[in-house]
Amino acid sequence: MRETTAPDDPPGTDLVEVAFAGNLVEGEMIQGLLRTGSIASILQQTGINGPSLGIGLLPHSAQRVMVRAGQADAARRLLAEALAEQEEEFVNEAYLDDVQGRGPRSYGLIGAYARIWLWSLTALGIAFGVFLLARGT
């Protein structure tokens, strides 16, 4: 368990789950966000963590983000605000809306494979032409 506590925490304080993280990294990111709001938190592992046991094929286990019961509402509010800010901004929105107002091209599966073959054969033809020119001199 990774723990961030204040020195004045009384022992035996009830802990409440405020978030559920899919893996350790996501849990630590949530913990960092809570730390910016001066909220102490702990990560509680919910299953078997394969890499810690030396079994690399098992995935990292999910984590519960726990805080003291008195700070649970503030923690949930902080997490909700962060989620709302994240949903507002779209990074590629300006890129997707070009001057003509059309979206990105979609060639479909067959069109994509046709483009790959066309470019590959073109490159092969150019390489063969250079080979013939170099051999003739």
N, C-alpha and C positions, 0 to 999 in steps of 0.2 A: 504494500500500500504506500503510495506517495502522499505525503501529508504536508499541508501548509497550515500552521496553527499560530495563533497569537499566544504570547506567554501567559496571558491572564485567563486562558480557557480552563473552566473548572472540569475536573475529571468526571466522567459519566454523563456528559452533555448529550442529549438526544440528537441524532443525526437524521436528516431528511434528504431523500433523493430529489435533486432539482433538474438533472439532465441524465441522459443515457447516451454514451459515446460508443461508436462501433469498434474502436480500437484505442490503443494507448495514446497514440499521437493526437487523435481527436479529443480525447479526455484531457490531455495536457494543455491543448489549446483552450478548451473551455475553462480549465483551472486558471490559466493565464489571464483570461478575460475577467474572471471573478477576482483575481488578485488585483487588477487595476481598480476595481471598485472596493478594495479593502475588505473583501469577504474571504475568510479562511475556508478551505475546502479539502476534501480527501477523495482519492480515486479508489473505488472498491472493485476488484476483479470479479467478474461473474462466471468465469469458466476456466478451462485449462488453457494456459498460455504455452503453446508448442515450442517456440524458440527459446523460452526460458528453461524448458525441460531438456533441450537439446534435440528436439524433434522438429526439424525445420519445415516439414510439410503441413503441420497443424497451424492454423492461422492464429494471429494474436487474438486474445479474448476481448470481449466487450467490457466496458467499464461503466460503473455508476459514479456520477459526480455527487458527492454528499456534502452538505453544509449543516451548520447548527440550525436547530429549529427556529430560533429567533431571527435568523438571517435568511430564511428560505424565501420569503416574499420579495425581499430586496434582490436576491440572486435571480429569481425567476423574472423579475422586472428588467434587470440588466441584460439577461439573455434574450428576452423578447425584443428589447430595443436594438440589440446588436443584429438580431435576425431581420428586423424591419429595415434597418439601414442597408443590410446586405441585399435585400430584394429590390431596393430602389434603383441601384445603378446597374446598367447593362454595358459591359465593356465594348462589345462589338456592334452596338446599335448604330453608331455612325457609319461603320464600315458596311453594314448590311443594307443601309438605305443610301444607295448611290444616287446620282443626279437624275436618272430616268425613273427612279422609284421602283425598280424591280429588285428582287432578292438575289441571292447567290445562285449560280448555275447548278443544275442537277442533270447529269448525263445518264443516270440510271446505271444499272449493272452492266448491261451489254455495251452501252456507249462508253463506259469507263474502260472496259477490256479492249474495245476497238481502238480507243485512243492510245492505250499502252502498247498494243501491237503495232499501230501505225508509227509511233515514235521509235519503238525498238527496231523495226525494219528500216526506217529512215536512217537511224544511227548505224546500223549494220551496213547499209548501202554506202554510206559516206566512208566508213572504215574500209570497205572493200575497194572503193574507188581510189582512196589514198594508197592502198596496198598495190593496186595495179600501176598507178603512176610511179610509185617508188621502185617497183620491179622493172619497169620499162627503161629507167635511166641507167 
